[in-house]
Amino acid sequence: MTYDLRKGTDIAVVRVREGRLEALDARGVARIAASRTVLIDAKGTRRDARVAFEPSVDGGVVRVTVDDVGLEFPVVIDPSWSAVAPMANYRKGAASVVLPGGAVLVTGGGSIQSEVYDPTGNTWSTVAGTAFKDGAVTLTSAGQVLAASCQLVTAGSSNAYLLKLKKLDPTTSTGWIDLPMGPTCSNVLGTVSLSSGKVLVVGQLTYLIDPETGAATWAGDLPTLTTGYGWHGAPRLVSTGRVVMAGSSRVYAWTPGTDGWAIVPGPAVDYVNAPESVVLPSGDVLFAGDFWGLHTMLYATASNTSSRGPDMVRQHSGHSVSLLPTGRLLVAGTLGLPVAEELNVAGGSSRWVSSMLNLHDYHTAALLSSGKVLIMGGDPGGKLVEVYQTALGSSCSIDSDCSDPLFFCDAGTCASQRAYGEPCTRFGECLSNACVDGVCCNSTCTKNCEACDVPGNVGLCTTVPAGAPHGTRPTCAGSGQCGAICDGSDPVACHFPTTSKTCGANSCVGGVERRWSFCDGAGACNDAPRSCAPYACGPTSCRIDCGTGADCASGFRCSAGSCTP
């Protein structure tokens, strides 16, 4: 397999180190560290691929080769993601819902035909009747599916956009059933099944729908947004009965009985203009995504307030956000890239995971009962479907037991590899594959006077500003005030202090006098110790006279103020 690679302006060097492709900036910091390429064959045999890079002026060619002798095909690359049966219809911007029993219904995205995925048999089946090319679906409290779409309807010489509704009983083969035509509409942004049994159809005009009869009651208008990208992402029901959604850096809430939407108290968060959303295990809601920024917003259900959430690793647009069984969030896709990350909201951090097998711009996603996330459709593949299974928390004996190469085996359990500056005990624990001085480092940092635990630069290999070499690196020559040290000028070697370095002190101990002096530049102090005999030491120098025998050295006596044998 070969890939053409083009460097951006922020990347100075591309290299392969220990089987990983790395992109470094001008400081030598690895801005991107690709995961090890791992293959698994039909019998579960794991094998590492070989990665080589052939540089050119503006990038280069990445070559990935595999020894397939002894492997049984089919072979899967990066097994956190695996392909499943494709859909029959091309879909971009589709809607999906998990049915009772665990099957997944997908509809819209440019097709009026709906399909159901059976994860047990890995098969798709077509639903009888036709739904809508766009709109939203939700599972009602009665276990039926309600589909809603804003459709242009022509009556004589006049045209109007009207809310059209269909329902589906997934336990029968009847297929989609039309409900009576609804009121005027401008769009359908999402549908939410309420505890009352009714369904809130959210649009610029919001309606409460009786899913049995299709009867519609006006429930307020969304405010008109004048900045950003407008309304994005599905509305979410929270435990207080409110429905929340986000647009143009703010969160809005619909409260039952008020017939309207209101801005939720809290700051506007820049670059959260096109978010997808998910209800967290805490009952709060996270909104994440924007083409330009990494920010997220958190809605606190109990206080009905919003705040800025943890940042993502990169921008995401045309993406999905799914709650994993571990409590982390899978943020999958961005326009033109199949990237993915796991966001740890509670821990306030995010980690890369292996990229998707294909591009899925504007896909739809569903969490299966197995804990896997099903990614369906999107541009350009349209019909392609794949599943993600997090390695986090799975049992292991060695690192290679973890299905994702961005995870390592931590005391019998797969854990996310750690970022720069996080504690570690071995290379395999780190995304950079470099554990140095007890922390994950941006390089192996092997020179004698550089370290990765220098305060202020923990996680970045830095020349030691002053002092002894860190960790297990060889000690410098000499000792004391004139011994060699790392002085911040050279990452490779220790240096003796210059002759301007002071050493020693005025002292007298054990009959030997020492004087304050300067280092000689070769590891020694220029002071010249001298014996005090026949006199003993005074407080800081040799005595020059005596009053008693105690003022004389051993073997001498005090006579007329002088020490004599």
C-alpha positions as a printed NumPy array, in Angstrom:
array([[  0.   ,   0.   ,   0.   ],
       [  1.305,   3.452,  -0.884],
       [  0.123,   6.881,   0.235],
       [  1.108,  10.321,  -1.072],
       [  1.857,  12.655,   1.831],
       [  2.04 ,  16.451,   1.642],
       [  3.501,  18.498,   4.501],
       [  1.726,  21.549,   5.881],
       [  3.594,  24.679,   6.889],
       [  3.663,  23.648,  10.563],
       [  5.521,  20.392,   9.831],
       [  9.331,  20.452,   9.466],
       [ 10.22 ,  16.752,   9.4  ],
       [  8.408,  13.487,   8.678],
       [ 10.075,  10.299,   9.868],
       [  9.453,   6.655,  10.707],
       [ 10.509,   5.66 ,  14.224],
       [  9.968,   2.216,  15.689],
       [  7.306,   1.422,  13.108],
       [  5.341,   4.669,  13.576],
       [  5.026,   7.563,  11.153],
       [  5.684,  10.864,  12.954],
       [  5.358,  14.497,  11.857],
       [  7.566,  16.921,  13.809],
       [  7.459,  20.705,  13.997],
       [ 10.496,  23.007,  13.928],
       [ 11.146,  22.398,  17.654],
       [ 11.294,  18.642,  17.112],
       [  7.931,  18.121,  18.82 ],
       [  5.889,  15.27 ,  17.318],
       [  2.629,  16.991,  16.325],
       [  1.211,  13.759,  14.879],
       [  2.255,  10.229,  15.846],
       [  0.493,   7.557,  13.824],
       [ -0.374,   4.291,  15.479],
       [  1.495,   1.091,  14.705],
       [ -0.129,  -0.616,  11.733],
       [ -1.471,  -3.958,  12.911],
       [ -3.242,  -6.657,  10.909],
       [ -5.476,  -9.492,  12.091],
       [ -6.364, -12.394,   9.815],
       [ -9.454, -14.635,   9.793],
       [ -7.973, -16.811,  12.585],
       [ -7.095, -13.856,  14.821],
       [ -3.364, -13.967,  14.053],
       [ -1.807, -10.531,  14.63 ],
       [  1.07 ,  -9.2  ,  12.555],
       [  2.785,  -5.804,  12.385],
       [  3.141,  -4.11 ,   9.012],
       [  6.39 ,  -2.465,   7.902],
       [  6.239,   1.281,   7.293],
       [  8.762,   3.219,   5.186],
       [  8.872,   6.874,   4.164],
       [ 10.496,   8.227,   1.001],
       [ 10.82 ,  12.022,   1.397],
       [ 10.414,  14.619,  -1.325],
       [ 10.58 ,  18.425,  -1.363],
       [  6.954,  18.963,  -0.28 ],
       [  6.191,  15.647,   1.386],
       [  6.884,  12.119,   0.253],
       [  5.509,   8.624,  -0.177],
       [  4.531,   6.314,   2.661],
       [  4.854,   2.608,   1.852],
       [  3.197,  -0.039,   4.015],
       [  4.187,  -3.643,   3.34 ],
       [  2.994,  -6.862,   4.941],
       [  4.36 , -10.381,   5.018],
       [  1.154, -12.295,   4.294],
       [  2.735, -15.767,   4.377],
       [  0.687, -17.928,   6.722],
       [ -2.181, -15.435,   7.042],
       [ -5.728, -16.535,   6.291],
       [ -7.774, -13.973,   4.397],
       [ -9.754, -11.793,   4.854],
       [ -7.255,  -9.622,   6.739],
       [ -8.288,  -6.534,   8.718],
       [ -6.04 ,  -3.474,   9.167],
       [ -6.438,  -1.436,  12.372],
       [ -9.02 ,  -3.763,  13.937],
       [-10.657,  -1.156,  16.193],
       [-12.658,  -0.455,  13.027],
       [-14.111,  -3.226,  10.915],
       [-16.328,  -3.164,   7.846],
       [-19.799,  -4.699,   7.962],
       [-22.391,  -5.33 ,   5.27 ],
       [-23.093,  -2.207,   3.166],
       [-26.509,  -0.593,   2.791],
       [-28.509,  -0.933,  -0.415],
       [-28.943,   2.841,  -0.784],
       [-26.519,   5.741,  -0.908],
       [-27.083,   8.018,   2.114],
       [-25.595,  11.324,   3.219],
       [-27.093,  13.1  ,   6.224],
       [-29.36 ,  10.164,   7.095],
       [-31.224,   9.62 ,  10.365],
       [-31.128,   6.441,  12.444],
       [-32.677,   4.94 ,  15.555],
       [-32.046,   1.762,  17.567],
       [-35.151,  -0.418,  17.645],
       [-36.366,  -2.641,  20.484],
       [-34.361,  -5.832,  20.191],
       [-31.178,  -4.091,  19.048],
       [-31.677,  -3.698,  15.277],
       [-30.975,  -0.275,  13.723],
       [-33.314,   1.589,  11.386],
       [-31.733,   4.076,   8.965],
       [-33.743,   6.353,   6.726],
       [-33.399,   9.493,   4.634],
       [-30.059,  10.858,   3.563],
       [-31.351,  11.307,   0.031],
       [-33.314,   8.053,  -0.222],
       [-37.013,   7.473,   0.467],
       [-36.3  ,   3.807,   1.192],
       [-35.577,   2.765,   4.774],
       [-33.381,  -0.148,   5.827],
       [-32.914,  -2.141,   9.024],
       [-29.556,  -3.551,  10.097],
       [-29.49 ,  -6.815,  12.054],
       [-26.17 ,  -6.859,  13.963],
       [-26.556, -10.54 ,  14.823],
       [-26.645, -11.68 ,  11.22 ],
       [-24.79 ,  -8.685,   9.732],
       [-27.614,  -8.212,   7.229],
       [-29.766,  -5.373,   5.916],
       [-33.445,  -5.58 ,   5.008],
       [-35.674,  -3.039,   3.252],
       [-38.692,  -1.588,   5.022],
       [-41.984,  -1.69 ,   3.141],
       [-43.377,   1.613,   1.942],
       [-41.52 ,   4.885,   1.613],
       [-40.357,   7.389,   4.178],
       [-38.713,  10.779,   3.497],
       [-35.488,  11.823,   1.794],
       [-34.66 ,  13.978,   4.809],
       [-35.977,  14.816,   8.278],
       [-35.709,  13.005,  11.592],
       [-36.931,   9.85 ,  13.34 ],
       [-37.505,   8.862,  16.952],
       [-38.742,   5.832,  18.858],
       [-41.997,   6.589,  20.645],
       [-42.929,   5.418,  24.123],
       [-45.181,   2.804,  22.432],
       [-42.185,   1.292,  20.604],
       [-43.122,   2.683,  17.198],
       [-41.02 ,   4.921,  14.963],
       [-42.21 ,   8.404,  14.034],
       [-40.631,  10.099,  11.004],
       [-41.037,  13.839,  10.39 ],
       [-40.067,  15.994,   7.44 ],
       [-40.834,  19.51 ,   6.197],
       [-42.108,  19.047,   2.625],
       [-43.072,  21.425,  -0.153],
       [-46.729,  20.78 ,  -0.964],
       [-48.451,  22.183,  -4.056],
       [-52.176,  22.894,  -3.939],
       [-53.454,  24.418,  -7.128],
       [-51.374,  27.483,  -7.86 ],
       [-50.025,  27.869,  -4.33 ],
       [-47.078,  26.212,  -2.625],
       [-46.465,  25.765,   1.073],
       [-44.052,  23.889,   3.318],
       [-46.048,  21.55 ,   5.549],
       [-45.051,  19.103,   8.259],
       [-45.448,  15.546,   6.989],
       [-45.47 ,  12.573,   9.356],
       [-45.228,   8.797,   8.984],
       [-45.149,   6.01 ,  11.553],
       [-43.753,   2.503,  11.541],
       [-44.44 ,  -0.495,  13.746],
       [-41.147,  -2.434,  13.604],
       [-42.817,  -5.585,  14.936],
       [-44.955,  -5.954,  11.784],
       [-44.287,  -6.024,   8.048],
       [-46.852,  -3.318,   7.322],
       [-44.189,  -0.694,   6.69 ],
       [-44.596,   3.056,   6.793],
       [-48.066,   4.521,   7.334],
       [-48.954,   8.109,   6.451],
       [-50.378,  10.304,   9.179],
       [-52.563,  13.364,   8.45 ],
       [-50.814,  16.38 ,   6.939],
       [-49.445,  18.71 ,   9.594],
       [-49.206,  22.501,   9.918],
       [-46.85 ,  24.969,   8.265],
       [-43.161,  24.36 ,   8.875],
       [-39.78 ,  25.769,   7.921],
       [-37.485,  22.827,   8.722],
       [-37.144,  19.735,  10.914],
       [-33.987,  19.679,  13.027],
       [-34.845,  16.717,  15.22 ],
       [-37.5  ,  14.757,  17.062],
       [-37.661,  13.891,  20.765],
       [-39.981,  11.38 ,  22.433],
       [-41.294,  12.863,  25.685],
       [-42.401,  11.113,  28.892],
       [-45.971,  12.274,  28.173],
       [-46.036,   9.962,  25.152],
       [-45.992,  12.875,  22.728],
       [-43.166,  13.721,  20.364],
       [-41.56 ,  17.151,  20.125],
       [-40.741,  17.95 ,  16.493],
       [-38.06 ,  20.612,  16.7  ],
       [-37.725,  23.176,  13.951],
       [-37.839,  26.916,  13.585],
       [-41.499,  26.223,  14.293],
       [-41.687,  23.606,  17.061],
       [-44.705,  21.285,  17.47 ],
       [-45.984,  18.677,  19.928],
       [-47.218,  15.632,  18.003],
       [-49.572,  12.862,  19.054],
       [-47.781,   9.904,  17.412],
       [-50.993,   7.88 ,  17.132],
       [-53.129,  10.446,  15.348],
       [-50.578,  12.919,  14.02 ],
       [-52.386,  15.816,  15.707],
       [-50.015,  18.776,  16.049],
       [-49.934,  21.582,  18.626],
       [-47.654,  24.597,  18.321],
       [-44.972,  24.555,  21.052],
       [-42.902,  27.663,  20.396],
       [-40.399,  29.055,  17.912],
       [-36.658,  28.701,  17.925],
       [-34.927,  32.079,  17.847],
       [-33.46 ,  33.189,  14.535],
       [-29.69 ,  32.866,  14.627],
       [-27.749,  35.642,  12.927],
       [-24.203,  34.341,  13.488],
       [-22.334,  31.083,  12.993],
       [-23.776,  28.174,  11.105],
       [-27.252,  28.069,  12.631],
       [-28.805,  25.048,  14.297],
       [-26.99 ,  21.718,  14.206],
       [-27.156,  18.412,  16.022],
       [-30.042,  16.51 ,  17.521],
       [-32.102,  17.988,  20.369],
       [-31.758,  16.02 ,  23.608],
       [-34.262,  15.25 ,  26.352],
       [-32.947,  15.585,  29.91 ],
       [-34.319,  14.285,  33.194],
       [-36.051,  17.548,  34.106],
       [-38.29 ,  17.212,  31.042],
       [-36.502,  19.991,  29.196],
       [-35.23 ,  19.573,  25.655],
       [-31.899,  21.23 ,  24.841],
       [-29.966,  21.945,  21.673],
       [-27.178,  24.271,  20.605],
       [-26.515,  26.8  ,  17.894],
       [-24.062,  29.644,  17.315],
       [-22.075,  29.05 ,  20.507],
       [-25.071,  29.011,  22.887],
       [-27.365,  26.38 ,  24.417],
       [-31.154,  26.751,  24.236],
       [-33.757,  24.907,  26.296],
       [-37.426,  24.144,  25.687],
       [-39.422,  23.737,  28.887],
       [-42.798,  21.919,  28.913],
       [-45.717,  24.242,  29.47 ],
       [-43.863,  27.398,  28.468],
       [-44.409,  27.111,  24.723],
       [-41.024,  28.496,  23.918],
       [-37.262,  28.276,  23.833],
       [-34.918,  30.283,  26.026],
       [-31.171,  30.856,  26.119],
       [-29.602,  28.804,  28.891],
       [-27.557,  30.942,  31.324],
       [-23.86 ,  30.611,  30.671],
       [-21.104,  32.032,  28.497],
       [-21.031,  31.836,  24.721],
       [-18.328,  29.346,  23.717],
       [-16.468,  30.229,  20.543],
       [-16.207,  27.643,  17.776],
       [-19.102,  25.443,  18.862],
       [-21.252,  26.458,  15.923],
       [-21.942,  23.051,  14.375],
       [-22.139,  20.646,  17.311],
       [-23.434,  17.127,  17.649],
       [-24.681,  16.183,  21.106],
       [-24.967,  13.29 ,  23.533],
       [-26.461,  12.753,  26.99 ],
       [-23.693,  11.823,  29.445],
       [-23.945,   9.187,  32.22 ],
       [-24.341,  12.104,  34.665],
       [-27.5  ,  13.22 ,  32.854],
       [-25.803,  16.357,  31.538],
       [-25.393,  17.017,  27.806],
       [-22.201,  17.633,  25.845],
       [-22.18 ,  19.545,  22.552],
       [-19.071,  19.069,  20.401],
       [-18.019,  20.101,  16.942],
       [-17.112,  22.954,  14.675],
       [-15.056,  23.214,  11.512],
       [-12.784,  25.851,  13.08 ],
       [-12.362,  24.995,  16.751],
       [-11.706,  22.298,  19.339],
       [-14.128,  23.538,  22.   ],
       [-17.124,  21.802,  23.53 ],
       [-20.056,  22.991,  25.638],
       [-21.572,  21.307,  28.681],
       [-25.206,  21.657,  29.722],
       [-25.768,  21.047,  33.444],
       [-29.226,  19.525,  33.797],
       [-29.732,  20.198,  37.51 ],
       [-28.901,  23.914,  37.341],
       [-30.068,  24.576,  33.762],
       [-26.771,  26.317,  32.983],
       [-24.067,  25.878,  30.366],
       [-20.277,  26.137,  30.421],
       [-17.246,  25.343,  28.332],
       [-16.324,  21.652,  28.316],
       [-13.003,  19.897,  27.655],
       [-11.275,  20.536,  24.346],
       [-11.019,  17.913,  21.653],
       [ -7.781,  16.913,  19.916],
       [ -8.915,  18.468,  16.611],
       [-11.825,  20.144,  14.86 ],
       [-14.788,  17.996,  13.815],
       [-17.553,  18.789,  11.329],
       [-19.886,  16.421,   9.485],
       [-19.202,  14.071,  12.387],
       [-20.963,  12.064,  15.092],
       [-20.654,  11.841,  18.883],
       [-21.504,   8.525,  20.576],
       [-21.459,   7.452,  24.225],
       [-19.3  ,   4.351,  24.706],
       [-19.891,   1.752,  27.454],
       [-16.767,   3.081,  29.203],
       [-18.386,   6.498,  29.661],
       [-16.081,   8.086,  27.114],
       [-17.321,   9.638,  23.877],
       [-16.365,   8.541,  20.384],
       [-16.068,  11.611,  18.155],
       [-15.845,  10.212,  14.627],
       [-15.01 ,  11.951,  11.378],
       [-14.44 ,  15.432,  10.071],
       [-14.846,  16.779,   6.577],
       [-12.327,  15.092,   4.307],
       [-10.651,  13.002,   7.031],
       [-11.585,   9.644,   8.627],
       [-10.087,  10.599,  12.003],
       [-11.574,   9.687,  15.378],
       [-10.9  ,  10.341,  19.045],
       [-12.187,   9.266,  22.436],
       [-13.162,  12.203,  24.655],
       [-13.008,  11.704,  28.423],
       [-15.362,  14.395,  29.724],
       [-14.899,  13.511,  33.405],
       [-11.115,  13.541,  33.073],
       [-11.053,  16.626,  30.862],
       [ -8.91 ,  15.04 ,  28.158],
       [ -9.133,  13.431,  24.731],
       [ -7.073,  10.813,  22.889],
       [ -6.662,   9.819,  19.27 ],
       [ -7.923,   6.379,  18.301],
       [ -7.334,   4.594,  15.008],
       [ -8.878,   6.276,  11.984],
       [-11.975,   4.911,  10.286],
       [-11.502,   2.614,   7.317],
       [-13.304,   5.059,   4.996],
       [-14.417,   8.663,   4.774],
       [-17.921,   9.198,   6.182],
       [-18.685,  12.922,   5.848],
       [-22.187,  13.609,   7.257],
       [-22.819,  10.031,   8.366],
       [-25.227,   8.773,  11.003],
       [-24.18 ,   6.669,  13.998],
       [-25.864,   4.278,  16.428],
       [-24.672,   2.51 ,  19.589],
       [-25.306,  -1.236,  19.364],
       [-26.187,  -3.397,  22.361],
       [-22.728,  -4.995,  22.043],
       [-21.154,  -1.632,  22.889],
       [-19.919,  -1.127,  19.332],
       [-20.697,   2.047,  17.387],
       [-22.214,   1.625,  13.923],
       [-21.159,   4.3  ,  11.392],
       [-23.498,   4.428,   8.383],
       [-23.178,   6.17 ,   5.034],
       [-21.897,   9.672,   4.458],
       [-19.867,  11.082,   1.609],
       [-18.227,   9.747,  -0.533],
       [-18.923,   6.045,   0.124],
       [-22.637,   6.508,   0.741],
       [-23.482,   2.831,   1.228],
       [-20.43 ,   1.878,   3.313],
       [-20.871,   0.86 ,   6.951],
       [-18.323,   0.073,   9.647],
       [-18.235,  -0.499,  13.393],
       [-15.929,   0.738,  16.132],
       [-15.108,  -1.205,  19.272],
       [-13.081,   0.54 ,  21.924],
       [-10.145,  -1.353,  23.33 ],
       [-10.467,   0.526,  26.633],
       [-11.209,  -1.78 ,  29.538],
       [-10.819,  -5.067,  27.651],
       [ -8.663,  -7.734,  29.292],
       [ -5.084,  -8.325,  28.152],
       [ -1.792,  -9.938,  29.026],
       [  0.457,  -7.976,  26.664],
       [  0.058,  -4.763,  24.642],
       [ -0.734,  -6.599,  21.402],
       [ -3.835,  -8.125,  23.035],
       [ -5.452,  -4.664,  22.817],
       [ -7.323,  -4.343,  19.516],
       [ -6.257,  -0.721,  18.986],
       [ -2.521,   0.015,  18.71 ],
       [ -3.099,   3.328,  20.523],
       [ -3.82 ,   1.351,  23.704],
       [ -1.483,  -0.614,  26.   ],
       [ -1.905,  -3.373,  28.568],
       [ -2.02 ,  -1.814,  32.035],
       [ -2.188,  -4.412,  34.825],
       [ -4.401,  -6.742,  32.778],
       [ -6.646,  -4.056,  31.274],
       [ -6.301,  -2.112,  28.016],
       [ -5.783,   1.615,  28.628],
       [ -5.297,   4.62 ,  26.328],
       [ -1.695,   5.457,  25.588],
       [ -0.625,   8.577,  27.426],
       [  0.202,  12.057,  26.171],
       [  3.346,  14.151,  26.68 ],
       [  4.063,  14.84 ,  30.349],
       [  1.889,  12.065,  31.784],
       [  3.545,   9.557,  34.163],
       [  4.807,   6.295,  32.678],
       [  7.088,   3.354,  33.37 ],
       [  7.838,   2.06 ,  29.825],
       [  7.757,   3.148,  26.197],
       [  4.589,   1.239,  25.254],
       [  2.484,   3.366,  27.612],
       [  3.08 ,   6.534,  25.574],
       [  1.582,   7.812,  22.329],
       [  5.079,   9.014,  21.43 ],
       [  6.493,   5.578,  22.271],
       [  9.027,   7.343,  24.512],
       [  8.918,   7.064,  28.308],
       [ 11.791,   9.163,  29.662],
       [ 12.489,  10.386,  33.192],
       [  9.204,   8.901,  34.376],
       [  7.003,  10.807,  31.888],
       [  5.865,  10.393,  28.289],
       [  8.266,  12.448,  26.187],
       [  8.208,  13.893,  22.675],
       [ 11.469,  12.06 ,  21.882],
       [ 13.766,   9.408,  23.343],
       [ 15.846,  12.265,  24.835],
       [ 19.066,  10.259,  25.252],
       [ 21.722,  12.998,  25.454],
       [ 23.437,  13.328,  28.805],
       [ 22.386,  16.891,  29.584],
       [ 18.813,  16.837,  28.317],
       [ 15.757,  15.591,  30.174],
       [ 12.003,  15.316,  29.868],
       [ 11.093,  16.299,  33.431],
       [ 12.51 ,  19.84 ,  33.466],
       [  9.981,  22.038,  35.316],
       [  7.999,  24.153,  32.891],
       [  8.706,  21.751,  30.012],
       [  7.594,  18.392,  31.392],
       [  7.01 ,  16.061,  28.446],
       [  9.297,  18.007,  26.07 ],
       [ 12.949,  17.023,  25.755],
       [ 14.81 ,  20.057,  27.117],
       [ 18.457,  20.908,  27.837],
       [ 18.977,  20.785,  31.618],
       [ 19.503,  24.445,  32.651],
       [ 21.795,  23.711,  35.619],
       [ 22.734,  20.752,  37.756],
       [ 23.405,  17.052,  37.505],
       [ 22.157,  14.797,  34.683],
       [ 18.633,  13.495,  35.314],
       [ 17.534,   9.923,  35.848],
       [ 19.939,   7.1  ,  35.004],
       [ 22.177,   9.115,  32.659],
       [ 25.938,   8.942,  33.455],
       [ 27.132,  11.311,  36.172],
       [ 29.421,  14.215,  35.372],
       [ 33.147,  14.122,  36.158],
       [ 34.432,  15.54 ,  39.413],
       [ 32.558,  16.587,  42.508],
       [ 32.032,  19.525,  44.749],
       [ 31.798,  23.14 ,  43.741],
       [ 34.191,  22.775,  40.799],
       [ 32.879,  19.439,  39.488],
       [ 31.367,  19.29 ,  35.999],
       [ 27.636,  19.963,  35.607],
       [ 24.974,  20.391,  32.929],
       [ 25.025,  24.16 ,  32.47 ],
       [ 22.213,  24.713,  29.941],
       [ 24.591,  25.393,  27.039],
       [ 25.072,  21.865,  25.718],
       [ 22.546,  18.979,  25.662],
       [ 25.328,  16.458,  25.001],
       [ 28.074,  16.924,  27.601],
       [ 28.822,  18.171,  31.099],
       [ 31.162,  21.142,  31.534],
       [ 33.498,  22.216,  34.355],
       [ 32.774,  25.649,  35.826],
       [ 34.973,  28.429,  34.457],
       [ 37.679,  30.214,  36.448],
       [ 35.141,  32.866,  37.417],
       [ 33.306,  30.355,  39.586],
       [ 34.048,  30.837,  43.286],
       [ 34.809,  27.859,  45.458],
       [ 35.793,  26.964,  48.95 ],
       [ 35.361,  29.129,  52.03 ],
       [ 37.487,  30.523,  54.803],
       [ 37.597,  27.638,  57.259],
       [ 39.88 ,  25.712,  59.526],
       [ 39.119,  22.155,  60.545],
       [ 41.371,  19.436,  61.98 ],
       [ 44.472,  21.597,  61.838],
       [ 44.088,  22.41 ,  58.125],
       [ 43.265,  25.91 ,  56.888],
       [ 41.322,  26.508,  53.644],
       [ 40.704,  29.84 ,  51.961],
       [ 37.983,  31.187,  49.643],
       [ 39.149,  30.933,  45.997],
       [ 38.194,  30.252,  42.342],
       [ 37.791,  27.059,  40.31 ],
       [ 40.649,  26.232,  37.95 ],
       [ 38.368,  25.289,  35.014],
       [ 39.473,  21.644,  35.178],
       [ 37.459,  20.438,  38.121],
       [ 39.559,  21.608,  41.064],
       [ 39.438,  24.559,  43.42 ],
       [ 42.517,  26.829,  43.429],
       [ 42.605,  27.103,  47.2  ],
       [ 45.843,  25.743,  48.755],
       [ 45.172,  23.965,  52.03 ],
       [ 47.961,  24.457,  54.609],
       [ 48.724,  22.864,  57.913],
       [ 48.418,  25.049,  61.01 ],
       [ 51.183,  23.197,  62.942],
       [ 52.544,  24.062,  65.359],
       [ 49.354,  25.959,  66.042],
       [ 45.777,  24.647,  66.194],
       [ 42.786,  25.958,  64.2  ],
       [ 41.059,  29.137,  65.16 ],
       [ 37.396,  29.844,  64.187],
       [ 38.142,  30.244,  60.407],
       [ 41.976,  30.23 ,  60.141],
       [ 45.128,  28.973,  61.836],
       [ 46.082,  30.578,  65.115],
       [ 49.273,  32.63 ,  65.151],
       [ 49.815,  32.655,  68.899],
       [ 48.679,  30.783,  71.973],
       [ 47.429,  31.38 ,  75.441],
       [ 47.043,  27.764,  76.493],
       [ 48.112,  24.366,  75.252],
       [ 44.735,  23.96 ,  73.551],
       [ 45.792,  26.624,  71.038],
       [ 48.635,  24.396,  69.873],
       [ 48.682,  21.372,  67.588],
       [ 49.161,  17.911,  69.042],
       [ 52.775,  17.44 ,  70.247],
       [ 53.313,  21.131,  70.904],
       [ 53.012,  23.254,  74.042],
       [ 52.353,  26.945,  74.671],
       [ 55.396,  28.812,  75.98 ],
       [ 55.512,  32.61 ,  76.218],
       [ 52.729,  32.956,  73.594],
       [ 54.319,  30.569,  71.088],
       [ 53.771,  26.893,  70.406],
       [ 56.988,  24.918,  70.779],
       [ 57.825,  21.187,  70.684]])
